[in-house]
Amino acid sequence: MAMDYPKPRYPQIKKDASDEELMYYARYLANAKEYKSNKVGFSAYGNTKPGDRVLMAAENLIEPRIVANITQALKEKGATVDQMILDFGQDREVEEMDEINFFIGGPGRPEPEIVRRMLVPWIYALAGQMKYDLLIQGNGGPSAKTVKRHAGIPWPSVEVFASETTTFPAELSELINRVTWDMIWTKGRGGKVHLTDAEGTDLTFTLWEEYYERPDSYGFAKEPRLGHLFCHPVQPLIDKADDNGILAGTTNHVGRPFPHLKVHFKDGVAVKVEGGGKYGEEWRKLLEETRDVQYPGHPRPGMFWLWEVALGTHPKAFRPTNFIKRSSWASFWERYRSGMIHVGVGTCLPEIYADTDTWAMKNGKPYGHIHVHLLFPTYEITTKSGEKIKVVDRGHLTALDHPEVRAFAAKYGDPDEVLKIHWVPALPGINTQGDYMQDYGKDPVSWMKKELSNYKVIEPQ
């Protein structure tokens, strides 16, 4: 067992809560500072004022009392709230192919679910045409450009809504993000990154200076995407793209956790996929189908270019107990936790770089990107001057130890408690006893379900 990884830690959760408790969190959000980032820790509605018109477009799989309490809190501020419930059918267990179906489009495939469930163009258009002051919709991704204010509703269940993920101080969270971003944007320019993880990831790539000179780049820019820090340049990628090595893991955004997967990269693009169960099997088919296709925004043929290395920054985020259900968004929620990285491989979202997907749709080619999560990553930059900077160390976000962050956290209590990580998963052979492949890698879901017995459930007050 690798004893140098952080020990398992499990949150206290409220699987249920009284209406009074839920209203506390709703009122907090109704008065908390708003940010452009539509992420956990930054989704809030504090700029709402009397007379504002709000469109709440929430999916039916969200706990209805969350929607009702947020609506009531906004009405208490003098706003009018129109509700729209988006019907995504009955809840069910997630399947391995859900990640593919959610993010990948192309010939013979239905429209990717991301367009219907998260980035919904017709809702964006409606909110703009009707001149709403605030659109509340979605749980992540780029904000709608049709309205002045777009905030998320990323809490699908009581246990994540009625928790410190909702009330963690936004100003402290912003400072954590900016201290982290300074390592990448200011000190990392032109440096070499070594990204590793306990489950087998071992990748290197260069933060080429040309990427820092693009004024309109989304995410990898002077102004970071708070809560979802882009630690790798986004498309269009340049000829010098040099991502080499292996990406490995067992979880993605919205699919069922899958048997251990390895994706091999050469000079920026995936060349081989090993393992991964049904998820890996479909990825291999798509890899072969697109291996010789030249997409705009990619320097050489191939669809599966590495471009998204996104870092979570929230100390209190945790894996929901209903992670296996579609209503929980599977592993989507846990990726917000500080020190966790998710890697996206494929084409960009049109909101980030439109040319690739637009071209693919016109020419009948697959498009979209899929993910692998890193639970215990180390992200180390060797700068041009030779200095080594660990942005993440074995799953720990080093900004949490920064003197400025700790001093600011002291305004809210003991910094050790304020900044304490609420959830650290157990992986056999890594930070707990056992054999990684036999006990976990072959069937991660069975192991994850057993872990849930370690959560402490707090009764409603």
For each residue, the residues with C-beta under 8 A, 3 or more apart:
1: 428 429 430 431 432 433 434
2: 5 198 429 430 431
3: 431
4: 394
5: 2 198 376 394 395 427 430 431
6: 9 376 394 395 396 421 424 431
7: 424 431 432
8: 424 425 426 431 432 451 454
9: 6 421 422 423 424
10: 318 423 451 454 455 456
11: 163 316 318 422 423 455 456
12: 455 456 457 458
13: 159 163 318 321 455 456 457 458
14: 17 21 158 159 162 163 457 458 460
15: 158 159 321 457
16: 158 459 460
17: 14 21 22 158 162 460 461
18: 21 22 460 461
19: 22 23 65 69
20: 23 24 461
21: 14 17 18 24 25 162 460 461
22: 17 18 19 25 26 65 66 69 158 161 162
23: 19 20 26 27 69 72 73
24: 20 21 27 28
25: 21 22 28 29 69 161 162 166 167
26: 22 23 29 30 66 69 70 72 73
27: 23 24 30 31 73 76
28: 24 25 31 32 166 167
29: 25 26 32 43 44 45 46 70 73 166
30: 26 27 44 45 46 48 70 73 74 76 77
31: 27 28 46 77
32: 28 29 44 45 46 170
33: 44 46 170 171
34: 44 45 46 47 149 151
35: 42 44 170 174 226
36: 143 226
37: 42 143 225 226 227 228
38: 42 43 138 139 140 141 142 143 150 151 152 154
39: 42 43 140 152 154 225 226 227 228 336
40: 43 139 152 154 155 165 227 314 317 333 336
41: 165 168 170 173 226 227 313 314 317 336
42: 35 37 38 39 170 173 174 226 227
43: 29 38 39 40 151 152 153 154
44: 29 30 32 33 34 35 151 170
45: 29 30 32 34 48 54 70 73 74 134 136 151
46: 29 30 31 32 33 34
47: 34 134 149
48: 30 45 52 54 74 77 79 133 134
49: 52 77 78 79
50: 77 78 79
51: 78 79
52: 48 49 77 78 79 80 133 134
53: 79 80 82 130 131 132 133 134
54: 45 48 74 79 80 81 82 132 133 134 135 136
55: 81 82 84 123 126 127 130 132 134 135 136 137
56: 67 70 71 81 82 83 84 136 137 153
57: 84 86 120 123 127 135 136 137
58: 62 67 83 84 85 86 136 137 153
59: 62 85 86 87 88 117
60: 85 86 87 88
61: 88 91 156 326 327
62: 58 59 66 67 153 155 156 157 327
63: 66 67 156 157 158 161
64: 67 68
65: 19 22 68 69 158
66: 22 26 62 63 69 70 153 155 157 158 161
67: 56 58 62 63 64 70 71 83 85 153
68: 64 65 71 72
69: 19 22 23 25 26 65 66 72 73
70: 26 29 30 45 56 66 67 73 74 136 153
71: 56 67 68 74 75 81 83
72: 23 26 68 69 75 76
73: 23 26 27 29 30 45 69 70 76 77
74: 30 45 48 54 70 71 77 79 81
75: 71 72 78 79 80 81
76: 27 30 72 73
77: 30 31 48 49 50 52 73 74
78: 49 50 51 52 75
79: 48 49 50 51 52 53 54 74 75 133 134
80: 52 53 54 75
81: 54 55 56 71 74 75
82: 53 54 55 56 132
83: 56 58 67 71
84: 55 56 57 58 123
85: 58 59 60 67
86: 57 58 59 60 117 120
87: 59 60
88: 59 60 61 116 117 326
89:
90:
91: 61 325 326 327
92: 325 326
93: 256 324 325 326
94: 98 254 255 256 324 325 326 330
95: 98 255 256 278
96: 99 255 256 258 277 278 279
97: 100 101 255 278 279 282
98: 94 95 101 102 254 255 256 326 330
99: 96 102 103 252 253 254 255 279 370 371
100: 97 103 104 255 279 282 283 286 370
101: 97 98 104 109 110 112 113
102: 98 99 112 113 114 117 253 254 255
103: 99 100 112 113 114 253 346 368 369 370 371
104: 100 101 109 112 286 346 366 367 368 370
105: 109 110 111 112 115 357 360 361 366 367 368
106: 109 360 364 365 366 367 368
107: 364 365 366
108:
109: 101 104 105 106 112 366
110: 101 105
111: 105 115 116
112: 101 102 103 104 105 109 115 368
113: 101 102 103 116 117
114: 102 103 117 118 119 141 349 368
115: 105 111 112 118 119 120 121
116: 88 111 113 120
117: 59 86 88 102 113 114 120
118: 114 115 138 139 140 141
119: 114 115 138 141 142 349 351
120: 57 86 115 116 117 123 124 137 138
121: 115 124 125
122: 125 126
123: 55 57 84 120 126 127 135 137 144
124: 120 121 127 128 135 144 145 146 147
125: 121 122 128 129 146
126: 55 122 123 129 130
127: 55 57 123 124 130 132 135 137 144 146 147 150
128: 124 125 131 132 144 146 147
129: 125 126 146
130: 53 55 126 127
131: 53 128
132: 53 54 55 82 127 128 135 147
133: 48 52 53 54 79 147 148 149
134: 45 47 48 52 53 54 55 79 147 148 149 150 151
135: 54 55 57 123 124 127 132 144 146 147 149 150 151
136: 45 54 55 56 57 58 70 150 151 152 153
137: 55 56 57 58 120 123 127 144 150 152 153
138: 38 118 119 120 141 150 152 153 154
139: 38 40 118 152 153 154 156 329 332
140: 38 39 118 152 154 228 332
141: 38 114 118 119 138 349 351
142: 38 119 218 349 351 352
143: 36 37 38 150
144: 123 124 127 128 135 137 147 150
145: 124
146: 124 125 127 128 129 135
147: 124 127 128 132 133 134 135 144 150
148: 133 134
149: 34 47 133 134 135
150: 38 127 134 135 136 137 138 143 144 147
151: 34 38 43 44 45 134 135 136
152: 38 39 40 43 136 137 138 139 140
153: 43 56 58 62 66 67 70 136 137 138 139
154: 38 39 40 43 138 139 140 333
155: 40 62 66 160 161 165 166
156: 61 62 63 139 160 320 327 328 329 333
157: 62 63 66 160 161 320 322 327 328
158: 14 15 16 17 22 63 65 66 161 162
159: 13 14 15 162 163 320 321
160: 155 156 157 163 165 166 318 320 333
161: 22 25 63 66 155 157 158 166
162: 14 17 21 22 25 158 159 166
163: 11 13 14 159 160 166 167 316 318
164: 167 168 316 422
165: 40 41 155 160 168 314 316 317 318 336
166: 25 28 29 155 160 161 162 163
167: 25 28 163 164
168: 41 164 165 172 173 314 315 316
169: 172 173 412
170: 32 33 35 41 42 44 173 174
171: 33 174 175 408
172: 168 169 175 176 405 408 409 412 418
173: 41 42 168 169 170 176 177 226 227 313 314
174: 35 42 170 171 177 178 226
175: 171 172 178 179 404 405 408
176: 172 173 179 180 313 315 338 397 399 400 405
177: 173 174 180 181 224 226 227 229 313 399
178: 174 175 181 182 224
179: 175 176 182 183 399 402 404 405
180: 176 177 183 184 229 311 313 391 397 398 399
181: 177 178 184 185 224 229
182: 178 179 185 186 187
183: 179 180 186 187 188 381 389 391 399
184: 180 181 187 188 207 229 231 381 391
185: 181 182 188 189 212 222 224
186: 182 183 189
187: 182 183 184 191 381 383 387 389
188: 183 184 185 191 193 207 381 383 389
189: 185 186 207 209 212 384
190: 206 207 208 209 383 384
191: 187 188 206 207 381 382 383 384 389
192: 204 205 206 207 381 382
193: 188 203 204 205 206 207 231 232 379 380 381 382
194: 203 204 378 379 380 382
195: 201 202 203 204 205 309 341 374 377 378 379 380
196: 201 202 203 377 378
197: 200 201 248 249 341 374 375 376 377 378
198: 2 5 375 376 394 395 427 430 431
199: 248 249 250 260 374 375 376 427 430 436 441
200: 197 246 248 249 260 262
201: 195 196 197 245 246 247 248 249 343 372 374 377
202: 195 196 245 246
203: 193 194 195 196 243 244 245 246 247 265 306
204: 192 193 194 195 242 243 244 245
205: 192 193 195 232 241 242 243 244 268 306
206: 190 191 192 193 240 242
207: 184 188 189 190 191 192 193 211 212 232 233 381
208: 190 211 233 238 240
209: 189 190 212 213
210: 213 214 238 240
211: 207 208 214 217 220 233 238
212: 185 189 207 209
213: 209 210
214: 210 211 217 221
215: 221
216:
217: 211 214 220 221 233 234
218: 142 221 225 234 351 352 353
219: 224 225 228 230 234 352
220: 211 217 230 232 233 234
221: 214 215 217 218 224
222: 185
223:
224: 177 178 181 185 219 221 229 230
225: 37 39 218 219 228 229 230
226: 35 36 37 39 41 42 173 174 177 229 313
227: 37 39 40 41 42 173 177 312 313 314 336
228: 37 39 140 219 225 310 311 312
229: 177 180 181 184 224 225 226 310 311 313
230: 219 220 224 225 233 234 308 309 310
231: 184 193 309 310 311 341 379 391
232: 193 205 207 220 243 306 307 308 309
233: 207 208 211 217 220 230 237 307
234: 217 218 219 220 230 307 308 348 352 353
235: 297 298 305 307 347 348 352 353 356
236: 296 297 298 353 355
237: 233 241 268 297 298 299 305 307
238: 208 210 211 241 299
239: 299
240: 206 208 210
241: 205 237 238 267 268 269 299 305
242: 204 205 206 267 268
243: 203 204 205 232 265 267 268 269 306
244: 203 204 205 265 266 267
245: 201 202 203 204 264 265
246: 200 201 202 203 262 263 264 265
247: 201 203 262 263 265 306 343 345 372
248: 197 199 200 201 260 261 262 263 372
249: 197 199 200 201 252 260 261 372 373 374 375
250: 199 257 258 259 260 261 440 441 444
251: 257 258 331 334 372 373 375 444
252: 99 249 255 258 279 330 331 342 370 371 372 373
253: 99 102 103 329 330 331 332 335 342 371 373
254: 94 98 99 102 326 329 330 331 332
255: 94 95 96 97 98 99 100 102 252 258 279 330 331
256: 93 94 95 96 98 324 330 445
257: 250 251 330 331 444 445 448
258: 96 250 251 252 255 261 276 277 278 279 280 444
259: 250 275 276 277 280 441 442 443 444
260: 199 200 248 249 250 275 276 437 441 442
261: 248 249 250 258 273 274 275 276 277 279 280 283 372
262: 200 246 247 248 273 274 275 276
263: 246 247 248 270 272 273 274 283 304 345 372
264: 245 246 270 271 272 273 274
265: 203 243 244 245 246 247 268 269 270 271 306
266: 244 269 271
267: 241 242 243 244 300
268: 205 237 241 242 243 265 299 300 305 306
269: 241 243 265 266 298 300 302 304 305 306
270: 263 264 265 273 287 302 304 305 306 345
271: 264 265 266
272: 263 264 287
273: 261 262 263 264 270 276 280 283 284 287
274: 261 262 263 264 280
275: 259 260 261 262 280
276: 258 259 260 261 262 273 279 280 281 283
277: 96 258 259 261 280 281
278: 95 96 97 258 281 282
279: 96 97 99 100 252 255 258 261 276 282 283
280: 258 259 261 273 274 275 276 277 283 284
281: 276 277 278 284 285
282: 97 100 278 279 285 286
283: 100 261 263 273 276 279 280 286 287 304 370
284: 273 280 281 287 288
285: 281 282 288 289
286: 100 104 282 283 289 290 303 304 366
287: 270 272 273 283 284 290 291 303 304
288: 284 285 291
289: 285 286 293 366
290: 286 287 293 302 303 304 365 366
291: 287 288 301 302
292: 301 302
293: 289 290 301 302 303 365
294: 298 300 301
295: 298 301 302 303 347 356 359 360 365
296: 236 355 356 359
297: 235 236 237 347 348 353 355 356
298: 235 236 237 269 294 295 301 302 303 305 356
299: 237 238 239 241 268
300: 267 268 269 294
301: 291 292 293 294 295 298
302: 269 270 290 291 292 293 295 298 305
303: 286 287 290 293 295 298 346 347 365 366 367
304: 263 269 270 283 286 287 290 345 346
305: 235 237 241 268 269 270 298 302 345 346 347
306: 203 205 232 243 247 265 268 269 270 309 343 344 345
307: 232 233 234 235 237 344 345 348 369
308: 230 232 234 342 343 344 345 369 371
309: 195 230 231 232 306 341 343 344 379
310: 228 229 230 231 335 341 342 343 344
311: 180 228 229 231 339 340 341 379 391 392 397
312: 227 228 317 335 336 337 338 339 340 341 342
313: 41 173 176 177 180 226 227 229 336 338 397 399
314: 40 41 165 168 173 227 317 336 337 338
315: 168 176 337 338 397 400 419 420 421 422
316: 11 163 164 165 168 421 422
317: 40 41 165 312 314 333 334 336 337 338 422 423
318: 10 11 13 160 163 165 334 337 422 423
319: 323 331 333 334 423 425 448
320: 156 157 159 160 323 328 333 334
321: 13 15 159 452 455
322: 157 325 327 328
323: 319 320 328 330 331 333 334 448
324: 93 94 256 328 330 445 448 449
325: 91 92 93 94 322 328 330
326: 61 88 91 92 93 94 98 254 329 330
327: 61 62 91 156 157 322
328: 156 157 320 322 323 324 325 332 333
329: 139 156 253 254 326 332 333
330: 94 98 252 253 254 255 256 257 323 324 325 326
331: 251 252 253 254 255 257 319 323 334 335 373
332: 139 140 253 254 328 329 335
333: 40 154 156 160 317 319 320 323 328 329 336
334: 251 317 318 319 320 323 331 337 340 373 423
335: 253 310 312 331 332 340 342 373
336: 39 40 41 165 227 312 313 314 317 333 340
337: 312 314 315 317 318 334 340 421 423
338: 176 312 313 314 315 317 396 397 400 421
339: 311 312 377 392 395 396 397 421
340: 311 312 334 335 336 337 373 374 375 377 395
341: 195 197 231 309 310 311 312 373 374 377 379 392
342: 252 253 308 310 312 335 371 372 373 374
343: 201 247 306 308 309 310 371 372 373 374
344: 306 307 308 309 310 369 370 371
345: 247 263 270 304 305 306 307 308 369 370 371 372
346: 103 104 303 304 305 367 368 369 370
347: 235 295 297 303 305 356 357 360 367 368 369
348: 234 235 297 307 352 353 356 357 369
349: 114 119 141 142 352 353 357 369
350: 353 354 357 358
351: 119 141 142 218 354
352: 142 218 219 234 235 348 349
353: 218 234 235 236 297 348 349 350 356
354: 350 351 357 358
355: 236 296 297 358 359
356: 235 295 296 297 298 347 348 353 359 360 367
357: 105 347 348 349 350 354 360 361 367 368
358: 350 354 355 361 362
359: 295 296 355 356 362 363 365
360: 105 106 295 347 356 357 363 364 365 366 367
361: 105 357 358 367
362: 358 359
363: 359 360
364: 106 107 360
365: 106 107 290 293 295 303 359 360
366: 104 105 106 107 109 286 289 290 303 360
367: 104 105 106 303 346 347 356 357 360 361
368: 103 104 105 106 112 114 346 347 357
369: 103 307 308 344 345 346 347 348 349
370: 99 100 103 104 252 283 344 345 346
371: 99 103 252 253 308 342 343 344 345
372: 201 247 248 249 251 252 261 263 342 343 345
373: 249 251 252 253 331 334 335 340 341 342 343
374: 195 197 199 201 249 340 341 342 343 377
375: 197 198 199 249 251 340 395 425 427
376: 5 6 197 198 199 394 395 427 430 431
377: 195 196 197 201 339 340 341 374 392 394 395
378: 194 195 196 197 390 392 393 394
379: 193 194 195 231 309 311 341 390 391 392
380: 193 194 195 388 389 390 391
381: 183 184 187 188 191 192 193 207 388 389 391
382: 191 192 193 194 386 387 388
383: 187 188 190 191 386 387 388 389
384: 189 190 191
385:
386: 382 383
387: 187 382 383
388: 380 381 382 383
389: 183 187 188 191 380 381 383
390: 378 379 380 393 398
391: 180 183 184 231 311 379 380 381 397 398 399
392: 311 339 341 377 378 379 395 396 397 398
393: 378 390 396 398
394: 4 5 6 198 376 377 378
395: 5 6 198 339 340 375 376 377 392 424
396: 6 338 339 392 393 400 421
397: 176 180 311 313 315 338 339 391 392 400
398: 180 390 391 392 393 401 402
399: 176 177 179 180 183 313 391 402 405
400: 176 315 338 396 397 405 406 419
401: 398 405 406
402: 179 398 399 405 406
403: 406 407
404: 175 179 407 408
405: 172 175 176 179 399 400 401 402 408 409 419
406: 400 401 402 403 409 410 415 419
407: 403 404 410 415
408: 171 172 175 404 405 411
409: 172 405 406 412 413 415 418 419
410: 406 407 413 414 415 418
411: 408
412: 169 172 409 418
413: 409 410 417 418
414: 410 417 418
415: 406 407 409 410 418 419
416: 419 420
417: 413 414 420
418: 172 409 410 412 413 414 415
419: 315 400 405 406 409 415 416
420: 315 416 417
421: 6 9 315 316 337 338 339 396 424
422: 9 11 164 315 316 317 318
423: 9 10 11 317 318 319 334 337
424: 6 7 8 9 395 421 431
425: 8 319 375 448 451
426: 8 431 432 451
427: 5 198 199 375 376 430 431 432 436 440
428: 1 432 433 434 435 436 439 440 447
429: 1 2 433 434 435 436 439 440
430: 1 2 5 198 199 376 427 436
431: 1 2 3 5 6 7 8 198 376 424 426 427
432: 1 7 8 426 427 428
433: 1 428 429
434: 1 428 429 438 439 440
435: 428 429 438 439
436: 199 427 428 429 430 439 440 441
437: 260 440 441 442
438: 434 435 441 442
439: 428 429 434 435 436 447
440: 250 427 428 429 434 436 437 443 444 447
441: 199 250 259 260 436 437 438 444
442: 259 260 437 438
443: 259 440 446 447
444: 250 251 257 258 259 440 441 447 448
445: 256 257 324 448 449
446: 443 449 450
447: 428 439 440 443 444 450 451
448: 257 319 323 324 425 444 445 451 452
449: 324 445 446 452
450: 446 447 453
451: 8 10 425 426 447 448 454
452: 321 448 449 455
453: 450
454: 8 10 451
455: 10 11 12 13 321 452
456: 10 11 12 13
457: 12 13 14 15
458: 12 13 14
459: 16
460: 14 16 17 18 21
461: 17 18 20 21
